[in-house]
Amino acid sequence: MTLSVGETAKRLDVSPDSVRNYCERGWLQFVRARSNHRRVLLRSIEVFEAQRRPNKPDPSRLPEPPPPKRQVEEDFEIYYLGNDLYPNGVNGGYICNLSFFKDLFPNGFNPSTILGDIGRIFGGGTFKILRICDGVVISERIISVPGPTKDDVAIMREVYMDL
């Protein structure tokens, strides 16, 4: 099978003059038609294309794409252990997960700030924070959050007495 110089130029994305030049250099094989026009052999075009793009990988030999990275589920659990300095009658135990606050603060939050707020609500005390990754506890930390001072308690009593 043969193609005209124009058809070959379109296939190779070059000008017809370039195709004639390739024929003269022997890069493309051709035959002359009765009208003395060049007819380029299809198999020489295919060989020429393969030589022009030697680094084009065979699609069947491409490596498999890497598997998608698994999203790691990480969370923190907060437990109240009690308050030795100011016993408040609150039983120790589980308070919450920090993932609860993620929904409340979609732009992000600071776990230390959340713990400080929880400490104020509980009037200070000792808290245990568990870092959990994919359902497994990977670290544990005990933190003491200072409670109100005696002066703070006196001021709070005065404020509440005025109400």
C-alpha positions as CSV (number, residue, x, y, z in Angstrom):
1,M,0.0,0.0,0.0
2,T,1.2,3.5,-0.8
3,L,0.3,7.1,0.2
4,S,0.7,10.3,-1.7
5,V,3.2,12.9,-0.5
6,G,0.4,15.0,0.9
7,E,-1.2,12.1,2.8
8,T,2.3,11.2,4.2
9,A,2.9,14.8,5.2
10,K,-0.4,14.8,7.2
11,R,0.4,11.5,8.9
12,L,3.9,12.6,9.8
13,D,2.8,16.1,10.7
14,V,5.4,17.7,8.4
15,S,5.3,19.7,5.1
16,P,5.1,18.0,1.7
17,D,8.6,19.4,1.0
18,S,9.9,17.6,4.0
19,V,8.4,14.3,2.8
20,R,10.2,14.8,-0.6
21,N,13.4,15.6,1.2
22,Y,13.1,12.4,3.3
23,C,12.5,10.4,0.1
24,E,15.7,11.9,-1.5
25,R,17.7,11.1,1.6
26,G,16.5,7.5,1.5
27,W,14.6,7.7,4.8
28,L,11.3,6.9,3.1
29,Q,10.9,4.4,0.3
30,F,8.7,5.4,-2.6
31,V,7.7,4.4,-6.1
32,R,6.9,6.7,-9.0
33,A,3.4,6.6,-10.4
34,R,2.6,6.9,-14.1
35,S,2.3,10.6,-13.7
36,N,5.8,10.7,-12.2
37,H,4.4,11.5,-8.7
38,R,5.9,9.9,-5.7
39,R,3.9,7.2,-3.8
40,V,5.4,6.5,-0.4
41,L,5.3,2.9,0.8
42,L,3.2,2.5,4.0
43,R,5.6,0.1,5.6
44,S,8.5,2.6,5.2
45,I,6.3,5.3,6.9
46,E,5.7,3.0,9.8
47,V,9.4,2.2,10.2
48,F,10.2,6.0,10.0
49,E,7.5,6.7,12.7
50,A,9.0,4.1,15.0
51,Q,12.5,5.6,14.5
52,R,11.2,9.1,15.2
53,R,9.7,8.1,18.5
54,P,12.0,5.4,19.9
55,N,11.3,6.4,23.5
56,K,7.5,6.0,23.2
57,P,6.7,3.1,25.6
58,D,4.6,0.2,24.6
59,P,1.3,0.7,26.4
60,S,1.2,-3.0,27.3
61,R,4.6,-2.7,29.1
62,L,3.8,0.3,31.2
63,P,4.0,-0.2,34.9
64,E,0.9,-0.4,37.0
65,P,0.0,2.9,38.7
66,P,0.7,2.9,42.4
67,P,-2.2,2.0,44.6
68,P,-4.0,5.0,46.1
69,K,-2.6,5.9,49.5
70,R,-4.8,4.8,52.4
71,Q,-6.2,7.5,54.5
72,V,-5.0,7.0,58.1
73,E,-7.7,7.5,60.7
74,E,-6.1,9.4,63.6
75,D,-8.0,10.7,66.6
76,F,-7.4,11.7,70.2
77,E,-9.6,10.6,73.2
78,I,-9.7,12.7,76.3
79,Y,-10.4,11.2,79.8
80,Y,-10.9,13.1,83.0
81,L,-8.9,11.5,85.9
82,G,-10.1,13.9,88.6
83,N,-9.0,17.0,90.6
84,D,-7.1,16.4,93.8
85,L,-6.7,20.1,94.7
86,Y,-10.4,21.0,94.2
87,P,-12.6,17.9,94.4
88,N,-15.6,18.7,92.3
89,G,-17.6,15.5,92.7
90,V,-17.3,14.8,89.0
91,N,-16.6,11.1,88.3
92,G,-13.5,10.4,86.2
93,G,-13.8,8.8,82.8
94,Y,-14.2,9.4,79.1
95,I,-15.0,12.9,78.0
96,C,-14.8,13.1,74.2
97,N,-12.9,12.5,71.0
98,L,-11.2,15.4,69.3
99,S,-12.9,14.4,66.1
100,F,-16.1,15.8,67.7
101,F,-14.5,19.2,67.5
102,K,-13.4,18.8,63.9
103,D,-17.0,19.1,62.8
104,L,-17.4,22.3,64.9
105,F,-14.2,23.9,63.6
106,P,-13.9,23.0,59.9
107,N,-10.9,25.3,59.4
108,G,-8.9,23.5,62.0
109,F,-8.3,23.8,65.7
110,N,-5.6,23.4,68.3
111,P,-5.9,20.4,70.6
112,S,-4.2,22.3,73.4
113,T,-6.8,25.0,73.2
114,I,-9.6,22.5,73.4
115,L,-8.0,20.8,76.4
116,G,-7.6,24.2,78.1
117,D,-11.3,24.9,77.5
118,I,-12.3,21.4,78.9
119,G,-10.0,22.0,81.9
120,R,-11.8,25.3,82.7
121,I,-15.2,23.6,82.4
122,F,-14.1,20.9,84.8
123,G,-12.4,23.4,87.1
124,G,-8.9,22.1,86.4
125,G,-7.6,18.6,87.1
126,T,-5.7,15.8,85.5
127,F,-6.6,14.5,82.1
128,K,-5.4,11.6,80.0
129,I,-5.1,12.0,76.3
130,L,-4.8,8.9,74.1
131,R,-3.6,9.3,70.5
132,I,-5.3,6.7,68.4
133,C,-4.2,5.7,64.9
134,D,-6.5,3.2,63.0
135,G,-8.1,2.1,66.2
136,V,-4.8,1.4,68.0
137,V,-3.5,3.5,70.9
138,I,-0.1,4.7,69.9
139,S,0.6,7.1,72.7
140,E,-0.7,8.2,76.0
141,R,-0.1,11.4,77.9
142,I,-1.2,12.7,81.3
143,I,-1.7,16.4,81.6
144,S,-2.6,18.5,84.6
145,V,-4.6,21.6,83.8
146,P,-4.6,24.2,86.6
147,G,-7.9,24.9,88.2
148,P,-9.1,28.2,89.6
149,T,-7.2,29.7,92.4
150,K,-8.9,30.5,95.8
151,D,-9.2,34.2,94.6
152,D,-10.9,33.0,91.4
153,V,-13.4,31.0,93.5
154,A,-14.1,34.0,95.8
155,I,-14.8,36.2,92.7
156,M,-17.0,33.6,91.1
157,R,-19.0,33.3,94.4
158,E,-19.5,37.1,94.5
159,V,-20.6,37.2,90.8
160,Y,-23.1,34.4,91.4
161,M,-24.3,36.0,94.6
162,D,-25.2,39.2,92.7
163,L,-27.4,37.3,90.3
